[in-house]
Amino acid sequence: MRRKPRKPSPEWSAVGSFVEDSLKRLGVRQEVHKVSLEDWCRKWLGEAGSRSLAKVTVRKGQVTWEFRHPAWRQEIQARQDEALKALQAAFPAEGYKELKTALARS
């Protein structure tokens, strides 16, 4: 059962904005987002899919999941629309438009 996302309260929004601005000034916002994105992807895939996921990359609104095993790549290709919608719902501010899968290089 998946938890429903929390609606931000006014207090949370002020703190969230402060943290967001601070991360931008420090130049680490992208790295922090990358870690949270990869963590979210691994949770969405579950334990077995997480072990097969080698890397998550983002470029110009396109998220790419690289898998170590072709069976997992094929599984996600079959569920690509579902995965993209879940990704867009989890990170609406990022504006992800496309989800691709690839086989990781050795």
N, C-alpha and C positions, 0 to 999 in steps of 0.2 A: 504494500500500500504506500503510495507516494504522498508525502505531506504537501499541503497547499502552501504556496508561497505567502509569506507574511506581507501585509500591507505596511509600508513605511509610516511611522508616526512622525509628527512634526519634530520631535526631539531627535529621532533617528536620522531624519533627513538632514538636519543641521550638522550632526556629527558626521554623517556620510559625506556631505558636501565638503566639510573641512578636510576629511581624510583624503578624498578624491583630489582636491586642490593641492594638498601637501605632496601626494604621490606624483602628481604632474610636475610640480616644481623640482622635486628630487630626480625626476627622470626615470622613475621605476614603475610607473603605472602599468605600462605594457607587460613588464615581467610579472607583476603581481597578478594581472588579469590572465596571463598565459598559464600560470600555476593553477588558478581557480578554474579556468576552462578545462584544463587537462584532468583535474580532479573530478569535475562534474561529468566529463565524458566517461571516465573509468567507472563512476558510480552508475551511470545510465547503462553501461554495457554489462555490468555485473562482474562477478569474480573471474569467471573463465574468459570473458571478452577482455577484461582489463589486463589479464596476463598476456594476451595476444596483441594488445595495442602497443605499438612501439613508440609512436610520436604523434602529436597533434600540432598542426601548423595553421596559421591564419595569414591570408594575404588578400587584401582588397575585397573584403566581405565573403571570402571563400574559406571554409574550414576544411582541412584535409586530415583524415584519420589514416595513419599508416599501420598496417597489421603485419605481424610476423607469419601468420598462417592464412593461406588463400581461402579456407573455409569460412573464416570470420569475415573476410572481405566480402565474400559472396553473400553471407547472411545479412550484413549491413546494407549491401546494395539492394537487396530485396525489401528492406525496411527503411530505405533512405528518406522517404517523405516523412515518415513518423519521427525519425531521428532529427531531421532538420526542424520540424515544427516544435519538438521538445527543446531543441537548442535555442531557437528563436524565442520561445517562451521564457527560458531560463535567463537569457541575456538580451532583452529587448532593446537596450540602448546601443548595442554593438552593430545592429543592422546586418546580421549575417544573411546572405542571399542564397548561398549554395553550400552543399556538403558533398565532398568527394571522398572516395576511398582509394587507397593505393597499397601495394605490397611493398613492405620495407625491404630495403637493400640489405644484404648480409653484412 
